[in-house]
């Protein structure tokens, strides 16, 4: 499957899942009193949130859009003809 053939709802599911997982990792690291909790907070939690943001921004670029007819209108929703 090509990256350009993926629809935007799938991108949004993946990005929201990564952000939620990153927030859960950060919550766990805030409750854990150990020097390694900061490493978990920064490297794991922030990386997952950052990756979720990158996937979301990628969805704005790579997601397919509905086909447009020759007159510049959306062929899927415009039924005025």
Buried (B, 14 or more C-beta within 10 A) or exposed (E): EEEEEBEBEEBBEBBEEBBEBBBEBBEBBEEEEEEEBEEBBEEBBBEBBEBBBEBBEBBEEBBEEEEEEEEEEEEEEEEEE
